[in-house]
Amino acid sequence: MSAQDSPHASGPHRPREQHPPKGANPLRRTSDRVEVWCSALLFLVLAFGLPAASVSAGLAAYRSTMRTVQAQSAERHQITARVTAAPDAAPGRASDEKQSVQVSWAGKDGRQRTGTARVPLDTTAGSTVRIWVDRAETVQAPPMSAGNATATGWLAAGMTAVGVYIGYVAGRKGVRGALNRRRYAQWDAEWELVEPQWSRRFHR
C-alpha cells in the first residue's frame, strides 16, 4: 500500500485540538479557587474543631460544677427544724408551691436558733421540716447534685457547638463578601476599559 492509499494520508494534516485538562474550568477565576479552598478549610475546622471544642468545654464545666457539688456537700448538712409560722396559703395557689417561713431548731451548742426556710404551702405551724444548714448553722439551699453538674456540662457543650457553628457561618460569609468586593472591583476596572470601545461601535 502506497502512502497515497493510506487512510491517514488523505486530506491536509490537521493539528490536534487542545482540550483543557479533565476537571479544569477555563472560566474559573482565581477568586473562585480561593473561595473553594477557604470553604474547604473552614469545613475542616468545623468538622474537627466543633467536637473538640464542645467536649473540652463540656468537661471543663462538668468538672468545675462537680468541685462545687463536692464543696457544698461537705459544708452543708440536713437537720430537723420546727415551723413557727404557717405559710400564707392564699386561694388559687398550688399546695406543692413553696413559701419562705420562720423556722427554729436547736444548735449544736444547745441554743435555740431561727432562720428562714422554704416549705410547702400545706405545712402547718408547729410541724417539723428538714432543712439544710452550713457549718455556721445558717440556712442554705440544698447542695447541688451530680445531675446538676452533668446538665451544666451538656449545656456548655451545646452552647460551644452553637458558637463554633456560628463562627463557621460568619467566616464563610466574610470570605465570600471579601472576594465579591474584589470581583466587583475587577469588573469595574475591566468595564472602564471595555466601555469606550462599545460606545464607539454604536456611534459610527
Summary of the structure (lengths in Angstrom):
residues: 204
radius of gyration: 38.8
end to end distance: 60.4
largest distance: 128.9
contacts: 459
relative contact order: 0.14
helix: 52%
strand: 16%
